[in-house]
Amino acid sequence: MVLFKKVLVANRGEIAVRVIKACQEMGVKTVAIYSDVDKDAPHVQLADETVGLGDPTPIQSYLNISKIIKIAQDVGAEAIHPGYGFLAENPDFAMSCDDAGVKFIGPSSKVIGLMGDKIAAKKTMEKAGVPVIPGYHGLKQDVSTLVREGKKIGFPLLVKAAAGGGGKGMRIVYSEDTLEESIESAKRESKSSFGDDTVFLEKYLDKPRHIEFQILADEYGNTIHLFERECSIQRRHQKIIEETPSPVVSKELRRRMGEAAVKAAQAVGYSNAGTVEFMVDGDLNFYFMEMNTRLQVEHPITEMTTGVDLVKWQLRIASGMKLTLKQKDLFQRGHAIECRIYAEDPRNGFLPSVGTLEKIEVPTGPNIRDDSGICTGMKITPYYDPLLAKLVVSAENREESIQKMIWALSHYVVMGVTTNISFLKKVLEHEEFRRGNITTHFIDNYFKDWTTAKKGLPVDAIIALAVYDLMHRRTHEVVRYKEADPHSPWKHVGRWRVGGI
Ligand code: MV4
């Protein structure tokens, strides 16, 4: 079995860069695709061949199935790597690849479709003996059935969309009084977001943690897990800090969850890289929540602690090679953390920040990894996800890893857009985070008021600090007036990351 000679990367940003580098290291030629606003982007500069998609709107570019498949055929690419997001979990895309004779680097279209239906996924897992969150996931969808089933579950409970994920169409119900209206409004939102109003009900778990397992499976049924990632630090259903190992997963729990994750993958004939998401409650009971049929954003922390290059394995598996890694040979070494650096303004409701990147300085050192898709001069536009980079560090243990990440964030400089760097540091510095006392509600619990702008320091102090910090390659949180006064001297320092004293 030999590797592909040429792969088309159907994505942009840091993940396109990550995949292109893995291909090149393995001697595989790469084809980048790009929209008009990405013509000078790093993934385009790095690739061996490039093809333009034109109009930057996602539907016309990175989501355009027929255009992308036509390009793959024209350039003679044998396979397409979808990255994450865009077409990565679209069963129609995987199917179109099959039909066009281009290998989709991921699981089968059938498995993607099955896992996209959260009810079908739960039923499959229940049948396979993987624990699922208690609730109702039946096909009877009339409101009176749902209300009756909801009362049986008890309160609080969650109404979730079968076609959903990411909190869309989700409602928390605290008592019988609001059950019916919550079901109806969840159905309405689900219909308008996904074109499907099927919902299911779950007991609302107390002190929930999001802990997921990385899976690799080849096309001959060999399946392994590469341990867990704790992803409980989220903001509006968007993960911002991930770590491994989880501070609450014991050896024994890891073994049981890992076995359940492998069982989940095998139950659906999974192949390639995937992630089994579990919710873990305050008593450390774990339940299958969903399976992500793609490479995850947070995959680097697994790579940092296991030494396994997941993207290379995706390529090998898709080209028909056997998984030669054995479960018994895998172990976790040290502790790794990833922080997602976004172009957004934590002081202004986390609104995406757009502009031209004027300066970027990246911390370097042993066990510091920067997966980024940005360069100076690049415009950050509102068209795509505002993720600029993923900063990943590893160290011997959790405490050292946190310290190291705080250092690394302090030496990460981005000028031209506002970033969440200072917010990430505040989270890492939080006493409860340091103790490992985290749940999916951590940000809501402890950083509720963070978006209100602080009153500014005198202008000369700001400028002095800015110069000082630049010289010392340090960044601070933004302190500026809330209102945009065109005559304000703040205008001139508004892009600088200043303050924090
Ligand atoms: C839950 C849960 C508690 N119990 N399910 C699902 C989608 C994910 N992004 C959030 N999800 C949750 N599912 C059960 N059975 C807690 C969450 C959850 C959450 C719920 C309500 C409000 C904010 C939340 C933030 C993270 C996780």
Residues whose N, C-alpha, C, O or C-beta is under 5 A from the ligand:
A	BS01	MV4	I133 G166 G167 E202 K203 Y204 L205 P208 H237 T440
